[in-house]
Amino acid sequence: MSSFLDRYFQLEPVAATIAGEHRYDRTWPDLSATGDKTKLAFLDDVAKMVASFKGQGLSEQHQVDLATLDDVVQYARFQITELKALDSNPAAYTGVMGEGLDPLVNRTFQTPELRIGSLRGRLDGIPAIVEAAKARLQHPAKIYTQQAIQQNAGLIALVEVDLPKQHQELATAAKRAAAALHDFQTFLEKDLLARSDGDFRLGKDKFARKLAFELQDNLDADALAQRAREAIAQTQEEMVDTGKQIWSDDKMGRLPKLDTPAQKKAFVKQVLDHVAKDRPTNKTILADAKTWLDKATAFVKEKDLVRVPDEPVLVVEMPEYRRGFSVAYCDSSGPLEAKPETFYAISPTPKDWPRARVESFYREYNQAMLAELSIHEAMPGHYLQGMHNNQFPSKLRGVFNSGPFVEGWAVYGEWLMAEKGFGGSRVKLEREKMLLRAALNAVLDHDIHTGNLDEKAAIAMMKSEAFQEDGEAVGKWKRAQLSSAQLSTYFYGFSELLALRKSLEGQPGFSERAYHDKLLSFGSPGIKYIRQLMAPKP
């Protein structure tokens, strides 16, 4: 497995940097058509190696590693030969550049001198990335080009202004890189945008195959969407009960009639509007997120829910060149990194947003929802799980972590904290709203990419069925266009992890702390593999 990772990191140096392997920090992946051919030849060699190991009496852990590697190879081939993002998505290029520069700018591994040398190397390589993009991109979807324009503007600001200001020794390399990025911006705005008439929808067949790869499971796409719809209906009923508790606690008067579905939805919306009155601002959101992180950490320790990592986690403002996809993210150092670091990044609203849109955003991300976001991204969500992941001996499984397991654990963490009473009924209500969002994400993912769900219908569904604010709904419509299959990982992963717990918690000697520590001790395997690993052994 180590020889595979060595060659993989040579071909994918940005992934190497993220994982904590720094031998290739000065280089970029070859994003030309020739680079695709080289990667396909490598994947063929790995597939042969995987086949040679099958049936050799491997241990259970090694069997899971081998099966994971097989999944990785098959998915990578599918991405190159059928999804063809480098031919159809300019944001694939801005995404790579952002991910390649970000750790060198914001992390503190190795020495400053080494990181500056690596930055110089990557800055020198940006013109080649731009040339590859201009040669390959033909007719992308308009939303992809718009996303690339936004992200590339952020890259220009980083390279042209921020880096030379912080490191004078990078001025020459930064100037050349900035010139290439300006050229790319002109290409995107004046050339590619006019011919961005491609379709962002995958279609039923391709979506089903991508979903199977993303979930590492052969679950039927229509069946998953149906499960999500059933969860939406159930959660809406649960929100009525939670809303009644808040109504009573806050002495909001006589309960309205709750005889019809419409009356129940209006009631839940009224309670959510009440909860949303307590909300952060652009000036306070980072400090408020830090406060919620501290509270959640203390709560997890007090309740002894799971081993809390000692590694540091910082709340930071999301860089401009990584905005436009999600409101927040967790960026943890990889399993090979000698110095562990985690950034819980959150994005205040853009400076050019009108007041009404800013207010809508913070009604959505009120204090109780910010608590939920902090649980999901940090404690006991992604940060905690990521640090557990990095302790697993198999670095292959740590590098190629399962999206459904990672996202499923974060949503499970929300459920767990609400079950234990963190934040009271207000946070519980927002947790239920987050579950509505996760389930509706799966429905949107399915209906957009296998059908013809349009923006108006999608936003209406998000607002009426999941009580989302205008700003959140508009942002999710954008994200659903930009991605496919990933939005399904939250609901699928959570529902499967919750089902796994319920199947095991009735056994003699079940301990919540021991269960969670064991669950997180296997790295981040696919859900079908974690079922196997957690199954009682004779």
C-alpha positions in Angstrom: 0.0 0.0 0.0 2.9 2.4 0.7 4.2 2.1 -2.8 0.8 3.0 -4.1 0.6 6.1 -1.9 4.1 7.2 -3.0 3.2 7.1 -6.7 -0.2 8.6 -6.0 1.3 11.5 -4.2 3.7 12.1 -7.1 0.8 12.4 -9.5 -1.5 14.3 -7.0 0.8 16.6 -5.1 -2.0 18.8 -3.8 -3.6 15.8 -2.2 -0.1 15.0 -0.8 0.1 18.4 0.9 -3.3 18.1 2.3 -2.5 14.6 3.7 0.7 15.9 5.3 3.2 14.5 2.8 5.5 17.4 1.9 7.9 16.0 -0.6 5.9 17.4 -3.5 4.8 20.8 -2.1 6.5 22.7 -4.9 4.6 21.0 -7.7 1.1 20.7 -9.2 -0.7 17.8 -10.8 -0.5 17.6 -14.5 -4.0 18.9 -15.5 -3.4 18.4 -19.3 -4.8 15.6 -21.4 -1.4 14.0 -21.2 -1.7 14.0 -17.4 -5.0 12.1 -17.7 -3.3 9.4 -19.8 -0.5 9.0 -17.2 -3.0 8.7 -14.4 -5.1 6.1 -16.2 -2.0 4.0 -16.8 -1.2 4.2 -13.1 -4.8 3.2 -12.2 -4.5 0.2 -14.5 -1.3 -0.9 -12.7 -3.0 -0.5 -9.3 -6.1 -2.5 -10.5 -3.8 -5.4 -11.4 -2.1 -5.2 -8.0 -5.4 -5.3 -6.2 -6.5 -8.3 -8.2 -3.3 -10.1 -7.3 -4.0 -9.8 -3.6 -7.5 -11.1 -3.6 -8.1 -14.5 -2.1 -4.8 -14.5 -0.2 -6.2 -14.9 3.3 -5.7 -11.3 4.4 -6.7 -10.0 7.8 -10.0 -8.3 8.2 -8.4 -4.9 8.3 -6.2 -5.6 5.3 -9.3 -6.8 3.4 -11.0 -3.5 4.1 -8.0 -1.6 2.9 -7.8 -3.6 -0.3 -11.5 -3.2 -0.9 -11.2 0.6 -0.3 -8.3 0.8 -2.7 -10.4 -1.0 -5.3 -13.2 1.6 -4.7 -10.7 4.4 -5.1 -9.3 3.1 -8.4 -12.7 2.5 -9.9 -14.0 5.9 -8.9 -10.9 7.7 -10.2 -11.2 6.0 -13.6 -14.9 7.0 -13.7 -14.1 10.6 -12.9 -11.4 10.8 -15.7 -13.2 8.9 -18.4 -16.8 9.8 -17.9 -17.3 12.9 -15.6 -14.4 14.7 -17.3 -14.4 17.7 -15.0 -11.2 19.1 -16.5 -12.9 19.4 -19.8 -16.2 20.7 -18.5 -15.7 22.6 -15.2 -13.4 25.6 -14.9 -14.0 25.6 -11.1 -12.0 22.3 -11.1 -8.9 24.4 -11.9 -9.6 27.3 -9.4 -10.4 24.6 -6.8 -7.1 22.8 -7.3 -5.2 26.1 -7.1 -7.0 27.2 -3.9 -6.4 23.9 -2.3 -2.8 23.8 -3.3 -2.0 27.3 -2.0 -4.1 27.4 1.1 -2.1 25.0 3.4 1.1 26.6 2.4 -0.3 30.0 3.3 -2.3 29.2 6.5 -0.6 26.2 8.1 2.6 26.1 10.2 4.1 22.7 9.3 7.9 22.5 8.6 9.7 25.9 8.7 8.6 29.2 7.2 11.5 29.1 4.8 10.5 25.7 3.4 6.8 26.8 3.1 7.9 30.0 1.2 10.1 27.9 -1.1 7.1 25.6 -1.8 4.9 28.6 -2.4 7.4 29.9 -4.9 7.3 26.6 -6.7 3.5 26.5 -6.8 3.3 30.1 -7.9 5.7 29.3 -10.8 3.4 26.5 -11.8 0.2 28.5 -12.1 0.8 29.6 -15.7 0.8 26.0 -16.8 -2.5 25.3 -15.0 -4.1 28.3 -16.8 -2.8 27.1 -20.2 -4.2 23.6 -19.5 -7.6 25.1 -18.6 -7.7 27.3 -21.7 -6.8 24.3 -23.9 -9.3 21.9 -22.5 -12.4 23.8 -21.5 -15.1 23.9 -24.2 -18.8 24.2 -23.2 -19.2 24.1 -19.4 -22.4 24.8 -17.5 -22.8 28.5 -16.9 -22.9 28.0 -13.1 -19.4 26.4 -13.2 -17.9 29.4 -15.1 -19.6 31.8 -12.7 -18.1 29.9 -9.7 -14.7 29.9 -11.3 -14.9 33.7 -11.9 -15.7 34.3 -8.3 -12.9 32.0 -7.0 -10.3 33.2 -9.4 -10.9 36.8 -8.3 -10.1 35.6 -4.8 -6.9 33.9 -6.0 -5.8 37.1 -7.7 -6.3 39.0 -4.5 -4.2 36.4 -2.6 -1.4 36.2 -5.1 -1.3 39.9 -6.2 -1.8 41.6 -2.9 -1.6 39.3 0.2 1.4 37.2 -0.5 3.8 39.9 -1.7 2.7 42.0 1.3 3.5 39.2 3.7 6.6 37.8 2.0 8.6 40.2 -0.1 10.8 37.4 -1.4 7.7 36.0 -3.3 7.2 39.3 -5.2 8.6 38.1 -8.5 6.9 34.7 -8.5 3.7 36.3 -7.4 3.8 38.9 -10.2 4.1 36.1 -12.8 1.4 34.1 -11.2 -0.9 37.1 -10.9 -0.4 37.9 -14.6 -1.5 34.3 -15.5 -4.5 34.6 -13.2 -5.5 37.9 -14.8 -5.3 36.2 -18.2 -7.4 33.4 -16.9 -10.0 35.9 -15.6 -10.2 37.5 -19.0 -10.6 34.1 -20.6 -13.4 33.2 -18.2 -15.3 36.4 -18.5 -14.8 37.4 -22.1 -14.5 34.0 -23.8 -15.7 31.0 -21.8 -18.8 32.6 -20.2 -20.3 33.3 -23.6 -20.0 29.6 -24.6 -21.0 28.2 -21.2 -24.1 26.4 -22.5 -23.4 23.0 -21.0 -25.8 21.1 -18.7 -25.0 20.9 -15.0 -27.4 17.9 -14.7 -25.8 14.5 -14.7 -28.8 12.5 -15.9 -30.3 9.5 -14.3 -27.8 6.8 -15.4 -24.6 8.8 -14.7 -26.0 10.1 -11.4 -26.8 6.6 -10.2 -23.3 5.4 -11.0 -21.7 8.4 -9.4 -23.9 8.0 -6.3 -22.8 4.3 -6.0 -19.2 5.4 -6.0 -19.7 8.3 -3.6 -21.6 6.2 -1.1 -19.4 3.1 -1.7 -22.7 1.2 -1.8 -25.0 -0.1 -4.4 -28.1 1.5 -2.9 -30.8 2.4 -5.4 -30.8 6.1 -6.0 -34.6 6.3 -6.2 -34.9 4.3 -2.9 -32.6 6.7 -1.1 -34.6 9.7 -2.2 -37.8 8.0 -1.0 -36.2 7.3 2.4 -35.3 10.9 2.6 -38.8 12.0 1.8 -40.1 9.8 4.6 -37.6 11.3 7.0 -38.7 14.8 6.1 -42.3 14.0 7.0 -41.3 12.3 10.3 -39.0 15.2 11.3 -41.6 17.8 10.6 -43.9 16.1 13.1 -41.1 16.0 15.7 -40.5 19.7 15.2 -44.1 20.4 16.3 -43.4 18.7 19.7 -40.2 20.6 20.1 -41.8 23.8 19.1 -44.5 23.3 21.8 -41.7 23.0 24.4 -40.1 26.3 23.3 -43.6 27.9 23.3 -44.1 26.8 26.9 -40.6 27.7 28.1 -40.7 31.2 26.6 -44.3 31.8 27.7 -45.4 32.7 24.2 -49.1 32.5 25.0 -51.9 30.2 24.0 -51.0 27.5 21.5 -52.6 28.0 18.1 -54.6 25.3 16.4 -52.5 22.4 15.2 -55.1 20.3 13.4 -53.9 20.4 9.8 -50.4 20.1 8.1 -50.6 23.7 7.1 -51.3 24.8 10.7 -48.4 22.7 12.0 -46.0 24.2 9.5 -47.1 27.7 10.3 -46.6 27.0 14.0 -43.1 25.6 13.5 -42.2 28.6 11.3 -43.4 31.0 14.0 -41.3 29.3 16.6 -38.3 29.3 14.3 -38.8 33.0 13.7 -38.9 33.5 17.5 -35.6 31.5 17.9 -34.0 33.5 15.1 -34.3 36.8 17.0 -31.2 35.8 18.9 -28.6 36.0 16.2 -25.0 37.0 15.5 -23.7 39.7 13.2 -20.7 40.0 10.8 -18.8 41.5 13.7 -19.6 38.8 16.2 -20.0 35.6 14.2 -16.4 34.4 14.7 -16.4 35.1 18.4 -19.8 33.5 18.8 -18.7 30.4 16.9 -15.7 30.1 19.3 -18.0 30.4 22.3 -20.2 27.6 21.0 -17.1 25.4 20.3 -15.9 25.9 23.8 -19.3 25.1 25.3 -19.7 22.0 23.1 -16.2 20.8 24.1 -16.9 21.2 27.8 -20.3 19.3 27.3 -18.7 16.4 25.5 -16.1 16.0 28.3 -18.7 16.4 31.0 -21.0 13.7 29.5 -18.0 11.5 28.6 -19.4 10.8 25.2 -16.2 10.1 23.3 -12.4 10.7 23.5 -11.8 14.4 23.0 -8.6 15.2 21.0 -5.8 17.2 22.4 -4.9 18.6 19.0 -5.6 22.4 18.5 -8.6 23.7 16.6 -9.0 27.4 15.6 -12.0 29.3 14.4 -11.1 31.4 11.4 -12.7 33.6 8.7 -13.0 31.7 5.5 -10.6 32.9 2.8 -12.2 34.7 -0.2 -10.8 32.2 -2.7 -12.6 29.3 -0.9 -16.0 30.9 -0.6 -19.1 30.4 -2.7 -19.7 26.7 -2.0 -20.6 26.4 1.7 -21.1 28.6 4.7 -18.5 26.8 6.8 -16.0 24.0 6.6 -13.5 22.1 8.8 -10.0 21.9 7.4 -7.9 19.4 9.4 -4.4 18.4 8.8 -4.0 15.0 7.2 -3.0 11.6 8.6 0.7 12.1 7.5 1.1 15.5 9.0 3.7 15.8 11.9 2.1 18.9 13.3 -1.7 18.5 13.6 -3.9 21.6 13.1 -7.6 22.2 12.4 -9.3 25.3 11.2 -13.1 25.7 11.6 -13.7 28.3 8.9 -16.8 30.3 8.7 -17.8 32.9 6.2 -19.4 36.3 7.1 -21.7 37.7 4.5 -20.1 39.5 1.5 -19.6 43.3 1.8 -21.8 44.0 -1.2 -24.9 42.2 0.1 -28.0 44.4 0.8 -29.2 44.6 4.4 -32.2 42.4 3.8 -30.1 39.5 2.5 -27.7 39.9 5.4 -30.6 39.7 7.9 -32.0 36.7 6.1 -28.6 35.0 6.4 -28.4 35.6 10.1 -32.0 34.5 10.7 -30.9 31.2 9.3 -27.6 31.1 11.1 -29.0 32.4 14.5 -27.3 31.5 17.7 -29.0 28.1 18.1 -28.1 27.2 14.4 -24.6 28.4 15.0 -24.4 26.0 17.8 -25.4 23.2 15.4 -22.9 24.4 12.8 -20.1 24.3 15.5 -21.2 20.8 16.5 -21.1 19.6 12.9 -17.9 21.2 11.8 -15.9 20.8 15.0 -17.2 19.2 18.3 -17.9 16.4 18.2 -18.2 16.5 14.4 -15.5 16.8 11.8 -12.6 18.1 13.9 -13.0 15.3 16.5 -13.6 12.6 13.9 -10.6 13.8 11.8 -8.2 13.7 14.7 -9.4 10.1 15.6 -9.0 9.3 11.9 -5.4 10.4 11.9 -4.5 7.9 14.7 -5.5 4.8 12.6 -2.4 2.9 11.4 -3.6 2.5 7.8 -2.7 5.8 6.2 -4.4 4.7 3.0 -7.8 4.6 4.7 -7.0 7.9 6.3 -6.1 9.6 3.0 -9.1 8.2 1.1 -11.8 8.7 3.8 -15.4 7.9 3.1 -17.6 10.9 2.6 -20.7 9.2 4.0 -18.8 8.1 7.1 -17.3 11.6 7.7 -20.5 13.5 7.0 -22.7 10.9 8.6 -20.7 11.1 11.8 -21.0 14.9 11.9 -24.8 14.7 11.5 -24.9 11.8 14.1 -22.9 14.1 16.4 -25.7 16.7 16.1 -28.3 14.0 17.0 -26.2 12.8 20.0 -25.7 16.3 21.4 -29.4 17.1 21.1 -30.3 13.7 22.7 -28.1 14.7 25.7 -29.7 18.1 26.0 -27.0 20.4 24.8 -28.4 23.9 24.2 -31.9 22.9 25.3 -35.0 22.8 23.1 -33.8 25.7 20.9 -30.7 23.8 19.7 -32.9 20.6 19.5 -35.3 22.4 17.1 -32.4 23.6 14.9 -31.0 20.1 15.0 -34.3 18.9 13.6 -34.2 21.6 11.0 -30.6 20.5 10.1 -31.9 16.9 9.7 -34.6 18.3 7.4 -31.9 20.0 5.5 -29.8 16.8 5.2 -32.8 14.8 4.0 -33.9 17.5 1.6 -30.3 17.7 0.3 -30.7 14.1 -0.8 -34.0 14.8 -2.5 -32.6 17.9 -4.2 -29.5 16.0 -5.3 -31.7 13.2 -6.8 -34.4 15.4 -8.4 -32.0 17.9 -9.9 -29.6 15.5 -11.4 -32.0 12.7 -12.5 -34.9 15.0 -13.5 -35.6 18.6 -14.3 -36.2 20.3 -10.9 -35.7 24.0 -11.5 -34.7 26.8 -9.3 -38.1 28.1 -8.5 -39.5 24.7 -7.5 -36.3 23.8 -5.5 -36.3 27.0 -3.5 -40.1 26.7 -2.8 -39.4 23.1 -1.6 -36.6 24.3 0.7 -38.6 27.1 2.2 -41.9 25.2 2.7 -40.6 21.7 3.6 -37.4 22.6 5.4 -38.2 26.1 6.7 -35.0 27.6 5.1 -34.5 31.3 4.6 -34.2 32.8 1.2 -30.5 33.2 1.4 -29.9 29.7 2.5 -32.2 28.3 -0.2 -30.5 30.3 -3.0 -27.1 29.2 -1.8 -28.1 25.6 -1.7 -29.6 25.7 -5.2 -26.2 27.0 -6.3 -24.4 24.2 -4.4 -26.7 21.5 -5.8 -25.8 22.6 -9.3 -22.1 22.7 -8.6 -22.0 19.3 -7.0 -23.7 16.0 -7.5 -24.0 12.9 -5.2 -22.1 14.7 -2.4 -25.3 16.3 -1.0 -26.7 12.8 -0.5 -23.8 11.7 1.8 -25.2 13.5 4.9 -28.5 11.8 5.1 -27.3 8.4 3.9 -24.3 8.4 6.3 -26.4 9.6 9.3 -29.3 7.2 8.8 -26.9 4.2 8.4 -24.8 5.1 11.5 -27.9 5.6 13.6 -29.3 2.3 12.4 -26.0 0.7 13.3 -26.1 2.1 16.8 -29.6 1.0 17.4 -28.7 -2.5 16.3 -25.9 -2.8 18.8 -26.9 -0.7 21.8 -29.2 -3.3 23.3 -26.4 -5.8 23.7 -25.1 -6.7 27.2 -22.4 -4.3 28.4 -23.0 -1.6 25.8 -21.2 1.6 26.7 -21.8 4.8 24.8 -18.3 6.0 25.3 -16.7 2.7 24.4 -19.0 2.4 21.3 -18.1 5.8 20.0 -14.3 5.3 20.6 -14.4 2.0 18.8 -16.5 3.4 15.9 -13.9 6.1 15.3 -10.9 3.8 15.8 -11.0 2.3 12.2 -10.2 5.5 10.3 -12.9 6.7 8.0 -14.1 3.5 6.1 -17.1 3.2 3.9 -20.4 2.5 5.7 -20.6 -1.1 4.4 -17.1 -1.7 5.9 -17.9 -0.1 9.3 -20.9 -2.4 9.6 -18.5 -5.4 9.1 -15.9 -4.0 11.5 -18.4 -3.2 14.3 -20.2 -6.5 14.0 -19.9 -8.7 17.1 -17.2 -11.3 16.7 -17.8 -14.9 17.7 
